[in-house]
Amino acid sequence: MLHYRRFGSGETVVLQHGFVGSGEIFAPLVAELAPNFDVIATDLPGLGGSADVPAPDDVGELARMLADTLAGLDVDRFSILGHSLGSETALHLAMDFPERVDKLILYGGCAADLPERYESYEESLRRIDADGIVATAARIAATWTNAGARHPLYEFMRRCGENSSREGAKRLVRAMASFDVRDRLGEVRARTLIVCGDMDRTTHPRHSIEMWEKIPNAQLCILPNSAHAAHAEAPGIFNRIVSRFLMED
């Protein structure tokens, strides 16, 4: 079972973080949602509190592990927000287990390869080996906001990833590199909101637009002057948009 944090009560909302992070990164959003929802923030295998859980090199397997964890918590149906690699995981889960997903929020995500990513996947693998996971977490966290290491939440975001497993992180990079579900986007049946920052250096907004165009009846929100961690750069707006979508009938 994946490590998780659980707060509040009501209908279940799952928050799935991205690469070299942990569920702690959603603390401000959890505070917003917990008065109205049962909020479960899970840690991906190889990362955060799940650092000792062997990580697969396939996003579909990540989705299955998340689904199994939720089943183990007696959660049969839920809404889910995924960020970055967590968005890929949430998207795969919604396609593979459509009967379990009510609402889907794809945040800073994509459906396939990322040629505009701040660095290639091969470079990420090389630097994980060369620099170690603590330096990797620091370097990657600096790409998430426009202010980089000067952002007030930079140290918090960096610390969320520094306890990750080096080998687990490498397997997750390989999972991202092989991810491609563009031909399956029409299968999504959950009500979907797609959110991205217009200055995202990891997942260019064109990837969000592609998903919005191909997922039936999806909604799209592009946040201005925001990068990959829009929830940290514009938390008030981000939290309101997510809350409104989740509370809509």
N, C-alpha and C positions, 0 to 999 in steps of 0.2 A: 504493500500500500504506500502511496505517496504521502509525504509529510503535508499537513494542512493546518490551517488556522480557521476557526469557525466563530462567528459572531452573529448576534441578532436572532430574529425569528420572523417567520412568514414564508412566502414562496422562496425557493432556493435560487440564488445567483452565484455562479462560480466565477472566480477571477483567476485567470491563468497568465502568469508573467512570461517574459521572454528570455532570451539568451543571457547567460551569466547574470542572473538575478534571483529573486525569491519573492514569495507572496507578500513579504513585508513592504515591497515597493508600492503596494496599493493602499497603504494605511489611510491616507486622506479620503480615498474613495470609500473604503470600508466604513469610516466614520459617517459618511454621507448616507450610505445604503442601509446600515445595520438597524436603524429605527423602523424600517419598513420591510426588510428582507432577512432571510437566513443566508448569510454570506459565507462562502467557503473559498479561501484563498489557498490554492495548492502549489507545491513546489515541484517543478519538473525533475525527473530522475537525473542524477548527476549534479544537481544544483541545489543551493540552499540547504534546507533541512532534509532534502532527499539526496544529498551528495553521495551517500553510501548505496543508493539504489542503482543498479546497473542501467546505464542509459542505452537505448537502442539507436541505430543509425537510420531510422525510418520514422517519418512523422505519423504514418498510419498506426504504428505500434505505440507511439506516444499517446495518440488518441484512445487506443484500446486501454492502456494503462490508466489513463484518467477516468475513462468510463468504469473500469473495474473498481477504482478507488471510490467513486461516488456510489456504486452499487453496494460496496462494503459499508458505506455510511447510510444505507437504506434510502438513498436519493434516487428515485426512478426517473423523475422529470425535473428539468431545471432550465434556467437561462444561463448563458455563458458569455463572458467578455474575455477575449484573448488579445494579448499584446505581442506583436512581433512574432517570434517563434511560437508563442502562446496563441496567437491569432491563427497561424497555420494549423496548430493542434486543434483548436476549436472548430475551424472550418472542416477539417477531416472528420472530426467527431460528428458534426452535424450531418455530413453526408453518409457516414457509416452507421450512425444510430439515430436516424431521423425521428423515430418515435419518442426519443428521450429529450429532445431539445425544443424548448418553447421559443425563446428569443436568442438571437445570435448577434454579438457585437464584435466586429473585426476591426481591431485598432492597430494602426501601423503595420498592416499585414500585406500579404501578396498571395498569388496563386501559383507562382513559378519562380524562375531564376531572377536574380537581382543584379543586372549588369552595372547599375549606378551605385551599388553599395559602397560605403566609404573605403572598403578594401575587399579584395577577392577572398573567396573561401580558402583558397590555397594559402594566401598570406596569413589569414587568421590561424590556420593550423600550424604554420611555421612559427608564428609569434607566440602561440600558446606553449610550444616546446621551448622556444628560445628564452622567453621572458617569465614563464610561470603564470599561474592563475591569478595571483594577487595583482600583478602588474597588468595582466590582460583585463581584469575587471575594471581597474582604474582607467585604462586607455579607452575601453569601449564605453564606459559611463560618460566620458568626456564628449563623445559623439552624439549623445542623446538630446542635448539642448544647444541652443544658439550660443549661450554663454560658456559652454564647456565646463572646465574645472572651476570657473568663477561663479557658477550657478549656486544659489544658497542650498539646494538639495543635492549637490554633487557628492559630498562625502557620504550622505545617507544612501544614495543610489550605488555608490562604489562599494560600500560595506555590504549591501545586499547580495553582491556576487562574489565576494572574496573567499568564501568558504566552499566554493564549488570544487568538484573533482576535475583534475586536469584531463584525465582520460575520458571522463563523462562529457566534458565540454567538447573534446575533439570529436566524439561520436555524434554529438548534437550538431556540430558544424557540418558533418557529412550528411546528416538527415536534412538539414536546410538546403545543402547543395543539390540533393537529388529530388527535392520536392517539386512536383508539377501536377496540379489538379485542374488546369485550365479547362480541360474537356469535360469536367464533372460539375462545373459551377451551376449549371442548369438543374442539377439534382437537389439543390438546397431548398428545403420547404419551410424552414424556420423563418419567422419575421426577422429581417436582418437590417442592422445599422452598421455602416462602414464609416470609420473615423480616421483621419490622418492630419498631420501637420503639413502646411504648404512648403516647409523648408526641411523636410525629413531627408537626412543623408543616408538612411538605411533602406527604407522602402519609399521610393519616389511616389508622389501622389498618383502618377499614371497607373500604378498597380491597384490602388483603391478605386480609381475610375473604371478600370477594366472589370473588377469584381462587381461594382455597382451596375454596370451595363449588362452583365451576364447572369447575375443572381436575380431570380424573379422578385419583383416588387421591393427591391432593396432601397434603403434610404442612404444618403451620402452627406457627410459633414466634413468639410476641409477647414481646419482652424488656421487663421492667419498668423504669420510671424511665429510659428511653432515648428519644432523639429520632431524627433522621434519620440520624445517623452513629453507630449503635449499635456499629459495629466499633471506634470510638474511645472510646466511653463504657464499654463492657463488653467489652473485647477478649478477655479470657480465655474468657468464656462463649461469645461469638460465634465465636471460632476453633474451640473444641471442638465446637460444634454443626455448623459447616460441615464440619469434618474428619470427624466421625462419619458424616455423611450421605454424603460422598464415598467413604468407605471401606466402606460397607455393600454387601453382595453384592446 
